[in-house]
Amino acid sequence: MKRKLLESWIDKQKWIFAKSYAKTAPHEYLLLKDLTEKDKRIFKNLAKKIKEEGYDSYFYKAKFRYLRIGEYKYWSMDKTIETTNLINRDKFDANYTKNGNRKDKSAQSIL
């Protein structure tokens, strides 16, 4: 999928604010089960891009694979693309270190 099309699709989605993490790790997520069949295929494409083109980083002590797209970073907590049913996103500058500190960082966008 072309980058601009993926960005456009991402912008059109209804991201859900993670209320349970509002104070400790504010972020948003998208659920596979809430999508149309066409959007489910694009969701899986995003999950594949995260796994194949992303970078490893920490959310507190847990290591995940992230992909930067524009001002956001995207990640899944699932081990495989096939089992991915939720994709998270947060502002790219939000960085949770191994010791639990949130700090800002900057880097060039992939897209």
N, C-alpha and C positions, 0 to 999 in steps of 0.2 A: 504494500500500500504506500502510495506517495505521501511524503511528510506533510504537505499542505492539506491533503484530504484528511489525514489522521488528526491534525490539529483542529481542523474545522469540525470534525466529528466530536472530538473531546469538548470543544466549546459548546456544543449543542446539548450535551448530556446534563441531566439533573443530578449533580453531585450532592451527596447527603453529608451534612455536618455531623461528625462523630461526637455527639453530646457527652458520652461517657469519658471522653478524653479532653473536654473543653478547657480544663485548667492545666492539665499536665502535658498534653501533646495534641493541640488542636490541629485537626486535619479533616479531610473529606474522603468519602469512598463511593464507589459505584458497584452495584450488585448485578451480577449476570442474570439472575432470575427476573429482574425488573425490565429487561430489554426485549425488543422485538427480535425475531429470528435473524434478520439482517444485521442488527446491531450486535447480536451475540457473536457473529463471525468477526466483526471489527474489534470487539472486546478481546476475543482470543488472539487476534492479530497484535493488539497492544500488549497483551501478556507475553506473546512470543518475542516482540521487540525488546521488552524489559529483560527477558532472560538472555537473549542473544546479543544485544547491543548495550546493555546496562553496565553498571559498575557496582562493586560491593561497598557497602557502608553500614554503619551501625545505627540501630534504633535502641538506645540504651545498650544493653549487653547482647542483644540479638542481631546477628548479621543478616542483611537482606540485599537483594539485587534491586538497584534503582535505575531509573532512566529519566534524564532531564529533557523536558519538552517545554520550551519557552520559560516562563517564570516558575514552573512547577516541577517537582520530581514525583515520579510514579513508582509504586512498588506493590508487590503481592506477597503474601506470607505463605502461599502454597508452594509445594516442592516442584510441581510440574505444571506445564501449560494446560494440560487436560483437566487437572483438578482445580485450576484457578476459577473461583467463583466471586471474588471480590478484588477490586483494585483500589488502592489508596492513593491519595495525592496530598501534597503539602507544598507550601512555598519552598522554592529551592534553597533559600537562605537558612531555613530551619534545619538545624543539625543537632541530633541527639548523640552524644558521645557515649563510649563504653561506661563511663562513670556516672552517667545520668544527667550530665550538664547539657543545656541547650546553648548552642553558640551559632553565630552567623558565619557563613563562608560564601565565597563567590567564585564562579568559574564561567567559562564560556558555555553557552547553550549548545546542545547537540543539534537542535532544530532551529 
